[in-house]
Amino acid sequence: MYYYKKLITLLIMLYSILSYAHSYEKDTLQGDFTYRLKAKLNRQMDYIHEELFSLQVSNNRAFFTSVQSLKRDSVIENSLQTTKNPDGSISLSLAGVSVPKTRFLSTIVQSNENVQYFQLAGMSLLTYKQPVMNGWKLINESKIINTLHCKKAELSYRGRNWMAWYSTEIPFPYGPYKFGGLPGLIITIADETGDFDFELVKSVPSAALKGKPVKINKRRYTEAIETTQPKLEQALKTARENTAAVLASYGTTILKGQEIVRQREREQKQNLAYDNPIELEK
């Protein structure tokens, strides 16, 4: 697993080099929220993974991604050292630098028209679109969550039944992951099994956002190749299986490449049977 993670890190570093850095869309922040996810990602284990996610709301859309992923981008762009070797290959180095780790490398952009999912597969940024969620059942129940008056809503989505609490006091029709389309910001949402639970844990006061841009690197959601969700997931699988070959094609030398690939294949087969994805049905 160690070598596989190093390969994925190198792929992301190489993509950062080839794309333009520090380029941000000129969206002005209207809301800046942080959610904590508690998730059981492996059905065989009792371990509950916790991770923070950022939801940044602009004038007409919202961006959702892992906080660790954003930190990872920043560390790689600011600390990566590259050297072109005499044979034309590229040496990458993050010597002495700790790169933040995350299992969530995607960026999700919500708007009134659709939900768009972006993720890097190999060296290609891929994207697919889905309609805004409209199957919500509004429930005549309310409660106070962290001083906010919240209302209840329920949704069946991709094999899981979800219960959300949203607040019209924060009039943004967005929420964590792909969840949106309610008449207020989603404050908490969890599936009925308790395997996935998102909770709003931080909100930046609107006065502190005045004039500030969305802090999402533009390369995460522009110039992507449009595809479908099944094809994107197949591309991710293929990229994982051919990581060493992809790096080699870009002139990057990976020692013990074959050993890494074989180790990754063994781990994938072991984990696949117990994987617990947020979307059970596609």
N, C-alpha and C positions, 0 to 999 in steps of 0.2 A: 504493500500500500504506500510505503514511503516513496519508492521510486515513481509510482504512478502519479502521486500528488506533485512531485517535482516536475514531471513531464507536463502536467496541466498548467502549472505555474509558468513554465517556460513558454508554452503556447500563448498564454495571455500576455506575457512580456513581449514576445515577438510581435503580436498583434498591435500592442501599444506603440512599438517602434514604427511599424509600417503605416499606422494611421496618424492623423494629426492630434496632438495633445493639447490639453488645456483649452479646448474649444467648447463653449457652452451656448446653448440656445438662449436667445434673448427673451425668455419667458420671465415675467416678474412674479415673485412669490406672493401668493395671497393666503397661503396656509402652509405650515411646516409641522408635521406630526411624526411621532415615533410610536411604532407598535412593537410589542413583544410577542413573539411566537413561541408557544410550547407545543412540541410535536413529538409523537412517537413514530419515528421514521423506519423502524424495523420491528416487525410483528413478533419476532423471536425474543426480543430484548425488552426489559422493563425501562430502559434508559429513556428519559425525556430530554430531547434536544431543545435548548433555548437560544434564541437569536433575535436581535433587534433589526427592525426594518424601517426605512424612511418613506413617508408619503409626502411628496412636495406638490402642492397645488398651485397652478398658475391661473391665468385668466380663463382659459377654456379647456384645460386638460390637467391630469394629475399623473405623477411619476412615482412608481413604487419599486424599490429595490432594497437589497440587504445593506445595512450600515457597514458591515464588514467588507462587503464587496466594494463600496465606495472608498473605504480606507485602503483596500488593496490596490485600487486604481492609483490613488494618490502616492502610495509608497513606491510602486513600480515606476511611475512616471518621474518621480523626484529622485529616486535612488539608483535606478538601473544604469549600469555601465556597459557599453558595447564596444567591442574591438573587432575590426575587420582583419582577418588573418590573410597571409600571403596567398593562400590557395583559394581565396574568395569566400570562405565560410565566415560565419559570424560567431563570436564568443560573447556570451551573455553572463553578467556577473551581478549578484546582489550580495557580495561578500559582507558579512557582518550585519546584514539587514534582516529583520524579522518581518515576513510578509503575512498580513492577516489572513486567516483561513475562513472559508465559508463553503457550504454546500449549495448555496443559492447564488448563481452568477447571472441570472436573468434580470431584465428590466421590463416592467409592464407599464404601458401608457394607457390611461383611461380618458375617454372624451365622451361627449354626448352622443357621438355617432357609433363608436365601437370601442373595443378593448384590443390593444395590440401588444403582442408578446415578442420580445427580442432576446436572442441568446446566440452566443458564439459557438459555432460547431467547426472544429479545426481552425482554419484561418478565415472562415466566412461568417459574417453576421447574418443570421436568418431571422425572419419574422413571419408571424401569421396573425390574422385578424379574427375576432369573434364579435357577435352582437353584444350590446350592453345587456346585462341580466335584467329580465323583465318578468320572471316567474315568481316574484315575491308574494307572499301572503302576509298582509298586514294584520297584526293581532291587537285586539283592544286591551292591551296591558301596558303599564308604564312603571318605571322606577327611577330612582335617583342613583346615578353612578358618578362619583367624584364631583358632586355639585351640579351635574348636568341632568336635566330632565330627559329621560330616554323612553323610546317606544320600541315595542317588540315586532320582529318580522321573521318569517321562516321561509326557507328555500330548499328545494331538492336540486342538487347540482352534481352531475357526473358521478353518481353512485353514493353520494353522502347527503344526509339531511342536516341542514345548518340552521342554527338559531342566532339571530343578530339583535343587538340593541343599538339603535341609532338616535341621534339627537338633532332636531330641527333648529336648535339653538346655534348649531354650526352648519349653516346651509350649503354644504358641499355634497353633491351626490356621489361621493366616492368612499372607498374603504380599502382595507388591505387586500393583497393578492389581486384577483380579478373582480372582487365583489364591489358592486356599485349599483346605481339606479334607484336608490332610496331617497326620500325627501329630506335628507340630512346625513351628516357624517356618521359612518359606522364606528361605534365606540368599542364594542366587543362583538366577536363572532366565533362560534365554535360548532364543530359537528357533534352529533348526538352521542358518538362513541367516546368523545373526549380526546381523540387522537390528535386533533388540530385545534388550537385555541389561540386566537389573536386578541390582544387587548391594547387599547390606546394607553400609553404610559407617559407621554410628553406632548405638550402643545406649546409652540413658541407664540408669545403674544403678538397680535397683528401689528402693534406699534413698532415692534422690533424688526418687522419684515419690510418696512417701507423702502421701496426702491431696490431691494435685493433680488438678484437673479436666482433662478432655479440652479441648484448646485449638482447637476447631473451632467457628466461629460457627454458632449454631443455625439461622440463616436459610438455610444451605447445604443442609440436609437435612430441613427440616420444612415443612409446609403446601405440599407439592408436588402437582402434578397428575399422577396416575398414567396412564401410556400404555404403548406398546410401543416397543421399540428402533427399528424402522423409522419409526414416526411421530415419535419424538423427533428422529431424524436429518433427517427431512423438515422438521420445525419449525425446526431449526437452519439449514437451507438457506434456508427462506423468510424467517427473521429476517435472515439476512445480505443477502438480496436486497432487503429492505424496511427496512433500518436507518434511513435518513433519514426515511421515512414514519412509522416507529414513534416516533422521537424527536419528530417534529412533532405526533403525536397526543397527546403528553404536554406540549405547550406549550413544547418546547425548540427553539430556533432553531439550525439548522445552516447555515452559509454554504457556498455552492458544493455543496449537497447533490446535485444531479443529476450534477455532474462526479465526485463521490466514488463514486456508485453505478455510473456507467459504467466508471470505473477499476477498481472492485472486480470487476465482471463480466468485464472483460478478463483480469484476473489469475487469477480463478477458472477460466476456460476454459483458460488456459495451464497451470495447476498440476494440474488435475483428472486429466489423462492420466498424470501421473507421481506421483500421491499413493501413499504406501506405508503404509496403515493397519495398526494392530496386529491388527485382525480382518479377514482377507481375505474371510471368508464370514460372512453374517449368519444 
